[in-house]
Amino acid sequence: MTIAAGVQPAAGNESGRSRPGTQPHRTGTAAGSGHWFAFRAAGAQAGYPRGRGEPDRGERLDWSCQGRVFPAGRLKSNVKLAEAQRQSALIQYQKAIQTAFTDVSNALIAHQRVRESRAQQELLVTALADRKRLAYVRYRGGVDTLLNALDADRDLFQAQLALSQIRLSEVLTVVQLDKALGGGWQ
């Protein structure tokens, strides 16, 4: 609480008591919980008793409330609101973490599956390349027809095309994994 303005005795009155009409004033504010209160001390007329048979010291306090006296209900609601907001933020944070873990897990699984698929497709391409080589050896030896050799060519070409698409998918899964890990991919 701060109090401003000094009380000085009235002229010719060394006792510090006020004379009627020369009343000192004190004003102040007390800040607390967003509310403020003001009071004014006004000198009473000298010599009047204050109600308990004691002499008047020249001042009395006139309180005037300019805000809520007991802001407990408001404070409780603000505390409950803050707790609810904290709980909501915590739930959103946990949800974001779970989503991030799910995204990373899904990206890892997809990358693993595509990598296995690529390995199998590479084995198929190797086998079809060997088939094509043998089909042309048989054609040149006169044992097989050109149609079988061209079929082996076509099968090898389709397998190579599928392998290139799988490799593209593998690169895309690496990008998805990087994005899930927070790599900043837009």
PyRosetta script that sets phi, psi and omega in degrees:
from pyrosetta import init, pose_from_sequence

init()
pose = pose_from_sequence("MTIAAGVQPAAGNESGRSRPGTQPHRTGTAAGSGHWFAFRAAGAQAGYPRGRGEPDRGERLDWSCQGRVFPAGRLKSNVKLAEAQRQSALIQYQKAIQTAFTDVSNALIAHQRVRESRAQQELLVTALADRKRLAYVRYRGGVDTLLNALDADRDLFQAQLALSQIRLSEVLTVVQLDKALGGGWQ")
pose.set_psi(1, 136.4)
pose.set_omega(1, 176.9)
pose.set_phi(2, -115.1)
pose.set_psi(2, 140.6)
pose.set_omega(2, 178.3)
pose.set_phi(3, -122.0)
pose.set_psi(3, 129.2)
pose.set_omega(3, -178.7)
pose.set_phi(4, -116.9)
pose.set_psi(4, 150.8)
pose.set_omega(4, 177.3)
pose.set_phi(5, 87.0)
pose.set_psi(5, 132.7)
pose.set_omega(5, -178.1)
pose.set_phi(6, -95.9)
pose.set_psi(6, 155.1)
pose.set_omega(6, 176.6)
pose.set_phi(7, -102.9)
pose.set_psi(7, 121.5)
pose.set_omega(7, 177.5)
pose.set_phi(8, -117.0)
pose.set_psi(8, 146.3)
pose.set_omega(8, 178.4)
pose.set_phi(9, -63.8)
pose.set_psi(9, 149.4)
pose.set_omega(9, 178.2)
pose.set_phi(10, -66.3)
pose.set_psi(10, 155.6)
pose.set_omega(10, -178.0)
pose.set_phi(11, -59.5)
pose.set_psi(11, 130.2)
pose.set_omega(11, -179.7)
pose.set_phi(12, 79.8)
pose.set_psi(12, 7.8)
pose.set_omega(12, -178.5)
pose.set_phi(13, -125.1)
pose.set_psi(13, 90.5)
pose.set_omega(13, -176.8)
pose.set_phi(14, -77.5)
pose.set_psi(14, -13.7)
pose.set_omega(14, -178.4)
pose.set_phi(15, -75.0)
pose.set_psi(15, -14.5)
pose.set_omega(15, 179.7)
pose.set_phi(16, 90.8)
pose.set_psi(16, -1.8)
pose.set_omega(16, 178.2)
pose.set_phi(17, -80.8)
pose.set_psi(17, 148.7)
pose.set_omega(17, -179.3)
pose.set_phi(18, -88.7)
pose.set_psi(18, 151.1)
pose.set_omega(18, 170.7)
pose.set_phi(19, -95.9)
pose.set_psi(19, 154.8)
pose.set_omega(19, 177.2)
pose.set_phi(20, -55.4)
pose.set_psi(20, 133.0)
pose.set_omega(20, 178.7)
pose.set_phi(21, 91.8)
pose.set_psi(21, -11.9)
pose.set_omega(21, 177.9)
pose.set_phi(22, -117.1)
pose.set_psi(22, 60.8)
pose.set_omega(22, -174.1)
pose.set_phi(23, -90.2)
pose.set_psi(23, 126.2)
pose.set_omega(23, 175.1)
pose.set_phi(24, -75.2)
pose.set_psi(24, 154.7)
pose.set_omega(24, 179.3)
pose.set_phi(25, -125.5)
pose.set_psi(25, 137.3)
pose.set_omega(25, 171.4)
pose.set_phi(26, -122.1)
pose.set_psi(26, 137.2)
pose.set_omega(26, 175.7)
pose.set_phi(27, -129.3)
pose.set_psi(27, 151.8)
pose.set_omega(27, 178.1)
pose.set_phi(28, -165.2)
pose.set_psi(28, 168.3)
pose.set_omega(28, 176.4)
pose.set_phi(29, -132.1)
pose.set_psi(29, 148.4)
pose.set_omega(29, 174.0)
pose.set_phi(30, -122.2)
pose.set_psi(30, 113.7)
pose.set_omega(30, -178.5)
pose.set_phi(31, -91.3)
pose.set_psi(31, 132.4)
pose.set_omega(31, 177.5)
pose.set_phi(32, -167.6)
pose.set_psi(32, 124.1)
pose.set_omega(32, 176.7)
pose.set_phi(33, 59.3)
pose.set_psi(33, 31.6)
pose.set_omega(33, 176.2)
pose.set_phi(34, 82.6)
pose.set_psi(34, 2.7)
pose.set_omega(34, 179.9)
pose.set_phi(35, -114.8)
pose.set_psi(35, 158.6)
pose.set_omega(35, 177.6)
pose.set_phi(36, -140.4)
pose.set_psi(36, 151.4)
pose.set_omega(36, -176.8)
pose.set_phi(37, -126.1)
pose.set_psi(37, 149.5)
pose.set_omega(37, 178.4)
pose.set_phi(38, -130.2)
pose.set_psi(38, 147.9)
pose.set_omega(38, 174.1)
pose.set_phi(39, -138.5)
pose.set_psi(39, 160.5)
pose.set_omega(39, 179.5)
pose.set_phi(40, -134.8)
pose.set_psi(40, 127.2)
pose.set_omega(40, 176.3)
pose.set_phi(41, -98.0)
pose.set_psi(41, 121.5)
pose.set_omega(41, -179.7)
pose.set_phi(42, -119.2)
pose.set_psi(42, 135.5)
pose.set_omega(42, 179.8)
pose.set_phi(43, -70.3)
pose.set_psi(43, 135.4)
pose.set_omega(43, 176.4)
pose.set_phi(44, -86.0)
pose.set_psi(44, 169.2)
pose.set_omega(44, 177.8)
pose.set_phi(45, -68.2)
pose.set_psi(45, 139.3)
pose.set_omega(45, -173.9)
pose.set_phi(46, -61.9)
pose.set_psi(46, 141.1)
pose.set_omega(46, 173.4)
pose.set_phi(47, 86.9)
pose.set_psi(47, -7.6)
pose.set_omega(47, -179.9)
pose.set_phi(48, -80.9)
pose.set_psi(48, 136.8)
pose.set_omega(48, 179.5)
pose.set_phi(49, -73.1)
pose.set_psi(49, 156.0)
pose.set_omega(49, -177.6)
pose.set_phi(50, -96.5)
pose.set_psi(50, 15.1)
pose.set_omega(50, 174.2)
pose.set_phi(51, 107.4)
pose.set_psi(51, -18.7)
pose.set_omega(51, 179.8)
pose.set_phi(52, -115.9)
pose.set_psi(52, 19.7)
pose.set_omega(52, 177.6)
pose.set_phi(53, 79.6)
pose.set_psi(53, 9.9)
pose.set_omega(53, 178.4)
pose.set_phi(54, -101.8)
pose.set_psi(54, 153.3)
pose.set_omega(54, -177.8)
pose.set_phi(55, -69.8)
pose.set_psi(55, 151.1)
pose.set_omega(55, 178.9)
pose.set_phi(56, -73.4)
pose.set_psi(56, 132.5)
pose.set_omega(56, 179.2)
pose.set_phi(57, -89.9)
pose.set_psi(57, 7.0)
pose.set_omega(57, 173.2)
pose.set_phi(58, 97.2)
pose.set_psi(58, 0.3)
pose.set_omega(58, -178.4)
pose.set_phi(59, -140.1)
pose.set_psi(59, 151.7)
pose.set_omega(59, 168.0)
pose.set_phi(60, -145.2)
pose.set_psi(60, 153.8)
pose.set_omega(60, -179.1)
pose.set_phi(61, -100.1)
pose.set_psi(61, 128.9)
pose.set_omega(61, 172.5)
pose.set_phi(62, -109.3)
pose.set_psi(62, 107.7)
pose.set_omega(62, -179.1)
pose.set_phi(63, -88.3)
pose.set_psi(63, 137.4)
pose.set_omega(63, 172.1)
pose.set_phi(64, -133.2)
pose.set_psi(64, 119.4)
pose.set_omega(64, -179.8)
pose.set_phi(65, -80.1)
pose.set_psi(65, 131.1)
pose.set_omega(65, 178.9)
pose.set_phi(66, -115.3)
pose.set_psi(66, 12.9)
pose.set_omega(66, 179.7)
pose.set_phi(67, -157.4)
pose.set_psi(67, -172.5)
pose.set_omega(67, 179.8)
pose.set_phi(68, -74.3)
pose.set_psi(68, 135.9)
pose.set_omega(68, -179.9)
pose.set_phi(69, -76.4)
pose.set_psi(69, -43.4)
pose.set_omega(69, -178.3)
pose.set_phi(70, -121.9)
pose.set_psi(70, 92.8)
pose.set_omega(70, -177.6)
pose.set_phi(71, -86.4)
pose.set_psi(71, 27.4)
pose.set_omega(71, -174.5)
pose.set_phi(72, -61.4)
pose.set_psi(72, -42.6)
pose.set_omega(72, -179.4)
pose.set_phi(73, -62.8)
pose.set_psi(73, -40.5)
pose.set_omega(73, 179.0)
pose.set_phi(74, -67.5)
pose.set_psi(74, -41.0)
pose.set_omega(74, 179.1)
pose.set_phi(75, -64.4)
pose.set_psi(75, -42.6)
pose.set_omega(75, 178.7)
pose.set_phi(76, -61.2)
pose.set_psi(76, -42.9)
pose.set_omega(76, 179.2)
pose.set_phi(77, -66.4)
pose.set_psi(77, -36.5)
pose.set_omega(77, 177.3)
pose.set_phi(78, -65.9)
pose.set_psi(78, -37.7)
pose.set_omega(78, 177.6)
pose.set_phi(79, -66.3)
pose.set_psi(79, -44.5)
pose.set_omega(79, 178.7)
pose.set_phi(80, -62.9)
pose.set_psi(80, -39.8)
pose.set_omega(80, 178.2)
pose.set_phi(81, -63.3)
pose.set_psi(81, -44.7)
pose.set_omega(81, 179.5)
pose.set_phi(82, -63.1)
pose.set_psi(82, -40.4)
pose.set_omega(82, 178.2)
pose.set_phi(83, -65.4)
pose.set_psi(83, -40.2)
pose.set_omega(83, 178.7)
pose.set_phi(84, -66.0)
pose.set_psi(84, -39.9)
pose.set_omega(84, 178.0)
pose.set_phi(85, -66.6)
pose.set_psi(85, -38.6)
pose.set_omega(85, 177.9)
pose.set_phi(86, -65.1)
pose.set_psi(86, -42.4)
pose.set_omega(86, 179.0)
pose.set_phi(87, -64.4)
pose.set_psi(87, -40.9)
pose.set_omega(87, 178.5)
pose.set_phi(88, -64.1)
pose.set_psi(88, -42.8)
pose.set_omega(88, 178.2)
pose.set_phi(89, -64.3)
pose.set_psi(89, -38.4)
pose.set_omega(89, 178.2)
pose.set_phi(90, -64.1)
pose.set_psi(90, -42.9)
pose.set_omega(90, 179.2)
pose.set_phi(91, -64.9)
pose.set_psi(91, -42.1)
pose.set_omega(91, 177.7)
pose.set_phi(92, -63.8)
pose.set_psi(92, -39.0)
pose.set_omega(92, 178.3)
pose.set_phi(93, -64.6)
pose.set_psi(93, -45.7)
pose.set_omega(93, 178.7)
pose.set_phi(94, -63.3)
pose.set_psi(94, -38.7)
pose.set_omega(94, 178.4)
pose.set_phi(95, -64.7)
pose.set_psi(95, -41.0)
pose.set_omega(95, 178.7)
pose.set_phi(96, -63.4)
pose.set_psi(96, -40.2)
pose.set_omega(96, 178.7)
pose.set_phi(97, -65.6)
pose.set_psi(97, -45.2)
pose.set_omega(97, 179.3)
pose.set_phi(98, -62.6)
pose.set_psi(98, -40.4)
pose.set_omega(98, 178.0)
pose.set_phi(99, -63.8)
pose.set_psi(99, -41.9)
pose.set_omega(99, 179.4)
pose.set_phi(100, -63.4)
pose.set_psi(100, -44.2)
pose.set_omega(100, 178.2)
pose.set_phi(101, -63.5)
pose.set_psi(101, -39.6)
pose.set_omega(101, 178.3)
pose.set_phi(102, -63.9)
pose.set_psi(102, -44.0)
pose.set_omega(102, 179.7)
pose.set_phi(103, -62.6)
pose.set_psi(103, -43.6)
pose.set_omega(103, 179.4)
pose.set_phi(104, -64.6)
pose.set_psi(104, -43.9)
pose.set_omega(104, 179.6)
pose.set_phi(105, -61.3)
pose.set_psi(105, -46.4)
pose.set_omega(105, 179.4)
pose.set_phi(106, -62.5)
pose.set_psi(106, -40.9)
pose.set_omega(106, 179.8)
pose.set_phi(107, -66.2)
pose.set_psi(107, -39.9)
pose.set_omega(107, 177.9)
pose.set_phi(108, -64.7)
pose.set_psi(108, -43.1)
pose.set_omega(108, 179.3)
pose.set_phi(109, -63.8)
pose.set_psi(109, -45.1)
pose.set_omega(109, 179.6)
pose.set_phi(110, -62.4)
pose.set_psi(110, -41.0)
pose.set_omega(110, 179.5)
pose.set_phi(111, -64.8)
pose.set_psi(111, -42.2)
pose.set_omega(111, 179.0)
pose.set_phi(112, -62.7)
pose.set_psi(112, -43.9)
pose.set_omega(112, 179.9)
pose.set_phi(113, -64.6)
pose.set_psi(113, -42.7)
pose.set_omega(113, -179.5)
pose.set_phi(114, -67.1)
pose.set_psi(114, -37.4)
pose.set_omega(114, 178.8)
pose.set_phi(115, -65.1)
pose.set_psi(115, -41.0)
pose.set_omega(115, 176.6)
pose.set_phi(116, -64.1)
pose.set_psi(116, -40.9)
pose.set_omega(116, 178.5)
pose.set_phi(117, -63.2)
pose.set_psi(117, -40.8)
pose.set_omega(117, 178.4)
pose.set_phi(118, -62.9)
pose.set_psi(118, -41.8)
pose.set_omega(118, 179.8)
pose.set_phi(119, -62.4)
pose.set_psi(119, -42.2)
pose.set_omega(119, 178.4)
pose.set_phi(120, -65.7)
pose.set_psi(120, -40.5)
pose.set_omega(120, -179.6)
pose.set_phi(121, -67.2)
pose.set_psi(121, -36.2)
pose.set_omega(121, 176.7)
pose.set_phi(122, -63.7)
pose.set_psi(122, -38.7)
pose.set_omega(122, 176.3)
pose.set_phi(123, -63.9)
pose.set_psi(123, -40.5)
pose.set_omega(123, 178.3)
pose.set_phi(124, -64.1)
pose.set_psi(124, -43.1)
pose.set_omega(124, 179.4)
pose.set_phi(125, -62.1)
pose.set_psi(125, -41.4)
pose.set_omega(125, 178.6)
pose.set_phi(126, -62.7)
pose.set_psi(126, -43.1)
pose.set_omega(126, 179.9)
pose.set_phi(127, -66.1)
pose.set_psi(127, -41.6)
pose.set_omega(127, 179.4)
pose.set_phi(128, -69.2)
pose.set_psi(128, -33.0)
pose.set_omega(128, 175.4)
pose.set_phi(129, -65.3)
pose.set_psi(129, -39.2)
pose.set_omega(129, 176.9)
pose.set_phi(130, -66.3)
pose.set_psi(130, -40.4)
pose.set_omega(130, 177.8)
pose.set_phi(131, -61.0)
pose.set_psi(131, -44.4)
pose.set_omega(131, -179.9)
pose.set_phi(132, -61.2)
pose.set_psi(132, -45.5)
pose.set_omega(132, 179.8)
pose.set_phi(133, -59.0)
pose.set_psi(133, -45.3)
pose.set_omega(133, 179.4)
pose.set_phi(134, -67.4)
pose.set_psi(134, -36.6)
pose.set_omega(134, 179.0)
pose.set_phi(135, -62.9)
pose.set_psi(135, -40.1)
pose.set_omega(135, 178.2)
pose.set_phi(136, -73.3)
pose.set_psi(136, -31.9)
pose.set_omega(136, 175.3)
pose.set_phi(137, -65.3)
pose.set_psi(137, -43.5)
pose.set_omega(137, 179.2)
pose.set_phi(138, -65.6)
pose.set_psi(138, -39.6)
pose.set_omega(138, 179.1)
pose.set_phi(139, -63.8)
pose.set_psi(139, -44.6)
pose.set_omega(139, -179.9)
pose.set_phi(140, -66.9)
pose.set_psi(140, -30.3)
pose.set_omega(140, 177.8)
pose.set_phi(141, -80.3)
pose.set_psi(141, -7.7)
pose.set_omega(141, 177.6)
pose.set_phi(142, 83.9)
pose.set_psi(142, 10.0)
pose.set_omega(142, -178.5)
pose.set_phi(143, -86.5)
pose.set_psi(143, -31.1)
pose.set_omega(143, -174.5)
pose.set_phi(144, -127.2)
pose.set_psi(144, 167.1)
pose.set_omega(144, -177.5)
pose.set_phi(145, -91.4)
pose.set_psi(145, 164.4)
pose.set_omega(145, 177.3)
pose.set_phi(146, -65.6)
pose.set_psi(146, -31.1)
pose.set_omega(146, 179.9)
pose.set_phi(147, -59.6)
pose.set_psi(147, -43.1)
pose.set_omega(147, 178.5)
pose.set_phi(148, -65.4)
pose.set_psi(148, -36.8)
pose.set_omega(148, 178.4)
pose.set_phi(149, -67.1)
pose.set_psi(149, -41.0)
pose.set_omega(149, 178.9)
pose.set_phi(150, -68.5)
pose.set_psi(150, -35.5)
pose.set_omega(150, 174.3)
pose.set_phi(151, -61.3)
pose.set_psi(151, -41.4)
pose.set_omega(151, 178.2)
pose.set_phi(152, -63.8)
pose.set_psi(152, -39.1)
pose.set_omega(152, 175.8)
pose.set_phi(153, -61.0)
pose.set_psi(153, -47.6)
pose.set_omega(153, -178.3)
pose.set_phi(154, -62.5)
pose.set_psi(154, -44.5)
pose.set_omega(154, 179.6)
pose.set_phi(155, -62.3)
pose.set_psi(155, -40.7)
pose.set_omega(155, 178.3)
pose.set_phi(156, -64.6)
pose.set_psi(156, -42.8)
pose.set_omega(156, 179.8)
pose.set_phi(157, -62.3)
pose.set_psi(157, -44.5)
pose.set_omega(157, 178.8)
pose.set_phi(158, -63.1)
pose.set_psi(158, -39.4)
pose.set_omega(158, 178.7)
pose.set_phi(159, -67.2)
pose.set_psi(159, -39.0)
pose.set_omega(159, 178.0)
pose.set_phi(160, -66.3)
pose.set_psi(160, -38.9)
pose.set_omega(160, 177.1)
pose.set_phi(161, -63.6)
pose.set_psi(161, -44.4)
pose.set_omega(161, 177.1)
pose.set_phi(162, -62.6)
pose.set_psi(162, -38.8)
pose.set_omega(162, 178.4)
pose.set_phi(163, -62.8)
pose.set_psi(163, -40.6)
pose.set_omega(163, 178.9)
pose.set_phi(164, -66.0)
pose.set_psi(164, -36.2)
pose.set_omega(164, 177.1)
pose.set_phi(165, -68.3)
pose.set_psi(165, -37.7)
pose.set_omega(165, 177.5)
pose.set_phi(166, -66.6)
pose.set_psi(166, -39.2)
pose.set_omega(166, 177.2)
pose.set_phi(167, -63.2)
pose.set_psi(167, -39.1)
pose.set_omega(167, 175.3)
pose.set_phi(168, -61.6)
pose.set_psi(168, -44.8)
pose.set_omega(168, 177.8)
pose.set_phi(169, -60.8)
pose.set_psi(169, -37.6)
pose.set_omega(169, 179.4)
pose.set_phi(170, -64.5)
pose.set_psi(170, -41.6)
pose.set_omega(170, 177.8)
pose.set_phi(171, -64.9)
pose.set_psi(171, -39.6)
pose.set_omega(171, 178.7)
pose.set_phi(172, -66.0)
pose.set_psi(172, -34.8)
pose.set_omega(172, 177.1)
pose.set_phi(173, -69.3)
pose.set_psi(173, -31.5)
pose.set_omega(173, 175.0)
pose.set_phi(174, -65.9)
pose.set_psi(174, -39.5)
pose.set_omega(174, 177.3)
pose.set_phi(175, -64.4)
pose.set_psi(175, -43.2)
pose.set_omega(175, 177.9)
pose.set_phi(176, -61.6)
pose.set_psi(176, -40.5)
pose.set_omega(176, 178.1)
pose.set_phi(177, -64.3)
pose.set_psi(177, -43.1)
pose.set_omega(177, 177.5)
pose.set_phi(178, -61.2)
pose.set_psi(178, -42.2)
pose.set_omega(178, 178.6)
pose.set_phi(179, -63.9)
pose.set_psi(179, -42.6)
pose.set_omega(179, -179.8)
pose.set_phi(180, -65.9)
pose.set_psi(180, -30.8)
pose.set_omega(180, 178.4)
pose.set_phi(181, -83.8)
pose.set_psi(181, 1.9)
pose.set_omega(181, 177.3)
pose.set_phi(182, 91.2)
pose.set_psi(182, 30.5)
pose.set_omega(182, -176.3)
pose.set_phi(183, -77.6)
pose.set_psi(183, -3.1)
pose.set_omega(183, 175.8)
pose.set_phi(184, 82.0)
pose.set_psi(184, 18.4)
pose.set_omega(184, 177.9)
pose.set_phi(185, -72.2)
pose.set_psi(185, 129.5)
pose.set_omega(185, -178.4)
pose.set_phi(186, -98.8)
pose.dump_pdb("model.pdb")
